[in-house]
Amino acid sequence: GDILDDYLRTDGVWILTRNKQFYKTNNEEECAEKCEAERNFTCRAFLFTRKKLQCLTLPENARMTVAFTSTDAVLYEKRIYLMQCKRGIGTDYRGTEAKTRRGILCQKWAEKIPHKPNYTPERYPNAGLEENYCRNPDADENGPWCYTTDPATRFDYCAIPECEDQCMQCNGEDYHGEVSRTESGLECQRWDAQEPHMHGFILKHYPEKDLRMNYCRNPDGELRPWCFTTNPNKRWEYCNIPRCSTPPPVSGVDSQCLSGKGEDYRGRTAITESGNACQHWNTQFPHKHGWIPDRYPCKGLEENYCRNPDGEKKPWCYTTNSSVRWEYCTIPPCDRTEQGIAGRNNVPVQVPLTEECYRGKGQSYRGTTSITVSGKKCQAWSSMFPHRHIKTPERFPDADLRDNYCRNPDGDSSPWCFTTDPNTLWEYCNLKRCADHTQE
């Protein structure tokens, strides 16, 4: 197979790492070969820049360090180092679990205290014996293990969940199984086909969503995996995929401060930026909504804490004020040193435009307003929830359909958007026409 099949590709991303190797290559395949042959460190990923044809092999992936936007870069991460579960007895497990099933910290494989190891990186160079991560170098039938830092316990096994391809964690965003029929038994339409249903989920625009064959997937944050059907009279339907019996793997520390859009924020701020108290997520008063905690078990919808379950600009909540449906929250930013490093490395960071009025019909409007005239929040253009539509960034590439910003891709009378209210498909936006004397 293709050497790149073992990598997960993400366009337009750059990750920061202190240790890296530079190579001049002609294409991504050659860069992958450099990563496979890397001897200075364990190569977990590589960056390839199209213009300079530059290849950077990296010991870290996006889960281990800070990621930034960089339009010319393509990030390839080795799939085996992204897996936080084990297949079979886990001899190929390369995750980062470093505690035993009883919670004892693992001893580093290269160290000799408190236990002198039989299995060392020098003796078993292909067993992935890095740091103090759980591994299975001797093909133990009980799975990955490690020497412990407890002098009274030489070694113990680790609690690594099974990779269950035919079940889903959370809402199935990471489901990569091969179920290809809907819950009513209809056969799924291939993702690379536009018949019988036209759609915007093009593989090259969603490389990280694994839109292979006609397998059920959840690329847009739905309740669970779904697919377009081969029945002309039924556009799409959910697939019947059971929840996994094991808990989802922990993919990092929950953030107590604002990093990026704050999707991993799990702090306890429960008041909006204007001072309104937040409504509890498990209540429907004073505002009815669809973000029910039981439906979205991995979004952190606890109590009435500010969260960002839908990819908004930053964490938000519904308010207890009946006249204000929702508002953003003020979350303290994380340490800004990473941003300083990014600036020194000339990594481009997108800066939102501040134009908040429109000219003519507003087809040239590129501001960041995302509220309708009645105060409803806009649905992201790339999302199909709660409303399915064909106004996608792929079908209207010149309309700048970014995030959930108000736009006018179809020549309407003024900028508009689909709303996040399931009962209101779309509305015009809360924008004024620019004064005549405003210069272009």
Secondary structure, 3 states (H helix, E strand, C coil): CCHHHHEEEEEEEEECCCCCEEEECCCHHHHHHHHHHCCCCCCCEEEEECCCCEEEEECCCCCCCCEEEEEEEEEEEEHHHCCCCECCCCCCCCCCCCECCCCCEECCCCCCCCCCCCCCCCCCCCCCCCCCCCECCCCCCCCCEEEECCCCCCEEECCCCECCCCCECCCCCCCCCCCCECCCCCEECCCCCCCCCCCCCCHHHCHHHCCCCCCCECCCCCCCCEEEECCCCCCEEECCCCECCCCCCCCCCCECCECCCCCCECCCCCEECCCCEECCCCCCCCCCCCCCCCCCCCCCCCCCCCECCCCCCCCEEEECCCCCCEEEECCCECCCHHHHHHHHCCCCCCCCCCCCEECCCCCCCCCCCCEECCCCEECCCCCCCCCCCCCCCCCCCCCCCCCCCCECCCCCCCCEEEECCCCCCEEEECCEECCCCCCC
